[in-house]
Amino acid sequence: MYSLFDFAFQPPTRTVYVVSEEQLGKLKLTQKENEVKETKAQLEQLEAAYDRRKSELVDLLANLETEVKKLEPSKDG
């Protein structure tokens, strides 16, 4: 039976996988394709967030300009 002491001082076990160059190339390609998909998704999210924020600011500016016009003294009197 192993104790916590044995587990703590046991050398780390490492797993080694042996793959062919073709398999390694396919794995690298798959990883890069996934990275491209993830980056595109992040870009789309960023652009959507930018568009939402820009729309909010345009609306806010329009409301503020309307309020300023209401508060300005009339030039007639």
DRENTI-183999 format. One line per 10 residues: number of its first residue (from 1); their letters; for each residue x, y, z of N, C-alpha, C. Coordinates in nm, 2 decimals, always signed. Layout:
% residues N
NUM	a	X,Y,Z,X,Y,Z,X,Y,Z  ...
END
This chain:
% residues 77
1	myslfdfafq	+0.08,-0.12,+0.00,+0.00,+0.00,+0.00,+0.09,+0.12,+0.00  +0.05,+0.22,-0.08,+0.13,+0.35,-0.09,+0.08,+0.45,+0.01  +0.17,+0.53,+0.06,+0.13,+0.63,+0.15,+0.15,+0.77,+0.07  +0.11,+0.87,+0.14,+0.13,+1.00,+0.08,+0.27,+1.04,+0.07  +0.35,+0.99,+0.16,+0.50,+1.01,+0.15,+0.56,+0.95,+0.02  +0.52,+0.82,-0.01,+0.56,+0.75,-0.13,+0.52,+0.83,-0.25  +0.40,+0.88,-0.25,+0.35,+0.95,-0.37,+0.43,+1.08,-0.39  +0.46,+1.15,-0.28,+0.52,+1.28,-0.29,+0.67,+1.27,-0.34  +0.73,+1.16,-0.30,+0.87,+1.15,-0.34,+0.90,+1.05,-0.46  +0.79,+1.01,-0.52,+0.81,+0.92,-0.64,+0.84,+1.01,-0.76
11	pptrtvyvvs	+0.94,+0.97,-0.84,+0.98,+1.05,-0.95,+0.86,+1.06,-1.05  +0.85,+1.17,-1.11,+0.73,+1.19,-1.21,+0.74,+1.09,-1.32  +0.62,+1.04,-1.36,+0.61,+0.95,-1.47,+0.57,+1.03,-1.59  +0.64,+1.01,-1.70,+0.62,+1.08,-1.82,+0.58,+0.97,-1.93  +0.48,+1.01,-2.01,+0.43,+0.93,-2.11,+0.49,+0.98,-2.24  +0.55,+0.89,-2.32,+0.61,+0.92,-2.45,+0.52,+0.86,-2.56  +0.48,+0.94,-2.66,+0.41,+0.89,-2.77,+0.50,+0.89,-2.89  +0.50,+0.78,-2.96,+0.58,+0.77,-3.09,+0.48,+0.78,-3.20  +0.50,+0.88,-3.29,+0.41,+0.89,-3.41,+0.50,+0.91,-3.53  +0.44,+0.88,-3.64,+0.51,+0.90,-3.77,+0.52,+1.05,-3.81
21	eeqlgklklt	+0.60,+1.08,-3.90,+0.61,+1.22,-3.95,+0.47,+1.26,-4.01  +0.41,+1.17,-4.08,+0.28,+1.20,-4.14,+0.18,+1.23,-4.04  +0.17,+1.15,-3.93,+0.08,+1.17,-3.82,+0.11,+1.30,-3.75  +0.23,+1.33,-3.73,+0.27,+1.46,-3.67,+0.23,+1.58,-3.75  +0.25,+1.56,-3.89,+0.21,+1.67,-3.98,+0.06,+1.69,-3.97  -0.02,+1.58,-3.97,-0.16,+1.59,-3.96,-0.21,+1.66,-3.83  -0.14,+1.62,-3.73,-0.17,+1.68,-3.60,-0.14,+1.83,-3.59  -0.03,+1.87,-3.65,+0.00,+2.01,-3.65,-0.10,+2.09,-3.74  -0.13,+2.03,-3.85,-0.23,+2.09,-3.94,-0.36,+2.11,-3.87  -0.41,+2.01,-3.80,-0.53,+2.01,-3.73,-0.53,+2.12,-3.62
31	qkenevketk	-0.42,+2.13,-3.55,-0.40,+2.23,-3.44,-0.41,+2.37,-3.50  -0.34,+2.39,-3.61,-0.34,+2.52,-3.68,-0.47,+2.56,-3.73  -0.55,+2.46,-3.79,-0.68,+2.49,-3.84,-0.77,+2.53,-3.72  -0.76,+2.46,-3.61,-0.84,+2.49,-3.49,-0.80,+2.63,-3.44  -0.68,+2.66,-3.45,-0.63,+2.80,-3.40,-0.69,+2.91,-3.49  -0.69,+2.88,-3.62,-0.75,+2.97,-3.72,-0.90,+2.99,-3.69  -0.97,+2.88,-3.67,-1.12,+2.89,-3.64,-1.14,+2.97,-3.51  -1.06,+2.95,-3.41,-1.08,+3.02,-3.28,-1.05,+3.16,-3.30  -0.94,+3.20,-3.38,-0.91,+3.34,-3.40,-1.02,+3.41,-3.48  -1.07,+3.34,-3.58,-1.18,+3.40,-3.65,-1.30,+3.43,-3.56
41	aqleqleaay	-1.33,+3.33,-3.48,-1.45,+3.35,-3.39,-1.42,+3.46,-3.29  -1.30,+3.48,-3.24,-1.27,+3.59,-3.15,-1.28,+3.72,-3.23  -1.24,+3.72,-3.35,-1.25,+3.84,-3.43,-1.39,+3.88,-3.45  -1.48,+3.79,-3.48,-1.62,+3.81,-3.50,-1.68,+3.87,-3.38  -1.65,+3.81,-3.26,-1.70,+3.85,-3.13,-1.65,+4.00,-3.11  -1.53,+4.02,-3.13,-1.47,+4.16,-3.11,-1.54,+4.26,-3.20  -1.56,+4.23,-3.33,-1.63,+4.32,-3.42,-1.78,+4.34,-3.38  -1.84,+4.24,-3.33,-1.98,+4.25,-3.28,-1.99,+4.34,-3.16  -1.90,+4.32,-3.07,-1.89,+4.40,-2.95,-1.86,+4.55,-2.98  -1.77,+4.57,-3.08,-1.74,+4.70,-3.13,-1.86,+4.77,-3.19
51	drrkselvdl	-1.93,+4.70,-3.27,-2.05,+4.75,-3.34,-2.16,+4.79,-3.23  -2.18,+4.70,-3.13,-2.28,+4.73,-3.03,-2.24,+4.85,-2.95  -2.12,+4.86,-2.91,-2.07,+4.98,-2.84,-2.08,+5.11,-2.92  -2.05,+5.10,-3.05,-2.06,+5.22,-3.13,-2.20,+5.26,-3.15  -2.29,+5.17,-3.16,-2.43,+5.20,-3.17,-2.48,+5.27,-3.04  -2.44,+5.21,-2.93,-2.48,+5.27,-2.80,-2.43,+5.42,-2.79  -2.31,+5.44,-2.83,-2.25,+5.57,-2.82,-2.32,+5.67,-2.92  -2.35,+5.62,-3.04,-2.42,+5.71,-3.13,-2.56,+5.75,-3.08  -2.63,+5.65,-3.02,-2.76,+5.68,-2.95,-2.75,+5.78,-2.84  -2.65,+5.76,-2.76,-2.62,+5.85,-2.64,-2.59,+5.99,-2.69
61	lanletevkk	-2.51,+6.00,-2.79,-2.48,+6.13,-2.85,-2.60,+6.20,-2.90  -2.69,+6.13,-2.97,-2.81,+6.19,-3.02,-2.90,+6.23,-2.91  -2.91,+6.15,-2.81,-2.99,+6.20,-2.69,-2.93,+6.32,-2.62  -2.80,+6.32,-2.61,-2.74,+6.44,-2.54,-2.76,+6.56,-2.63  -2.74,+6.55,-2.76,-2.76,+6.67,-2.84,-2.90,+6.72,-2.84  -3.00,+6.63,-2.83,-3.14,+6.67,-2.82,-3.16,+6.74,-2.68  -3.10,+6.69,-2.58,-3.12,+6.75,-2.45,-3.05,+6.89,-2.44  -2.94,+6.90,-2.51,-2.87,+7.03,-2.51,-2.95,+7.13,-2.59  -3.01,+7.09,-2.70,-3.10,+7.19,-2.78,-3.22,+7.23,-2.69  -3.27,+7.14,-2.61,-3.39,+7.18,-2.53,-3.35,+7.28,-2.42
71	lepskdg	-3.22,+7.26,-2.37,-3.18,+7.35,-2.26,-3.12,+7.48,-2.31  -3.09,+7.50,-2.43,-3.03,+7.62,-2.48,-3.14,+7.73,-2.48  -3.10,+7.85,-2.44,-3.20,+7.96,-2.44,-3.24,+7.99,-2.59  -3.36,+8.03,-2.60,-3.41,+8.06,-2.74,-3.35,+8.19,-2.78  -3.33,+8.20,-2.91,-3.26,+8.32,-2.97,-3.36,+8.43,-3.00  -3.49,+8.39,-2.99,-3.60,+8.49,-3.03,-3.61,+8.60,-2.93  -3.59,+8.58,-2.80,-3.62,+8.68,-2.70,-3.50,+8.75,-2.66
END
